[in-house]
Amino acid sequence: MSNLPCNTELTQHSQEQVTSRKSFMLPPLPIDDLKVVFRPRDGLNLSEWPQHFIARAIGMAAQLPDITLHQLTIRIRQDQNVAVVSTPDEEIAARLQKIKVLCLSTSSTKFRHTWQLRMLPAKE
């Protein structure tokens, strides 16, 4: 919503400014970290779920303590419908890579989804 009076039209330049404020680039993931890429199967659309639901489900599936989960960098790539988890710890990456099923639930519904996983090595 704009701060312009309701009878004022947006010029093309001001429309571009409003649009550019909405989209922003996140900083790149740490280059030395291992990245585990989660691609859902069974038609799950990750953009329909809050990121903290997905993060919590990943942490529970990998049996990670909350403190460890909060140290991970998790990104949802809505354009590719993937979740990318970045960690410097090889043991945690190995635990993440073992995830086969992720349980996402709301107060009324519980969903079980299978995942196709791949791990990207850290750049040397």
Stockholm file with secondary structure:
# STOCKHOLM 1.0

chainA/1-124         MSNLPCNTELTQHSQEQVTSRKSFMLPPLPIDDLKVVFRPRDGLNLSEWPQHFIARAIGMAAQLPDITLHQLTIRIRQDQNVAVVSTPDEEIAARLQKIKVLCLSTSSTKFRHTWQLRMLPAKE
#=GR chainA/1-124 SS CCSSCTTCCCCHHHHHHHHHHHCCCCCCCCTTSEEEEEEECTTCCGGGSCHHHHHHHHHHHTTCCHHHHTTSEEEEETTTTEEEEEESCHHHHHHHHTCCEEEEECSSCEEEEEEEEEEECCCC
#=GC SS_cons         CCSSCTTCCCCHHHHHHHHHHHCCCCCCCCTTSEEEEEEECTTCCGGGSCHHHHHHHHHHHTTCCHHHHTTSEEEEETTTTEEEEEESCHHHHHHHHTCCEEEEECSSCEEEEEEEEEEECCCC
//
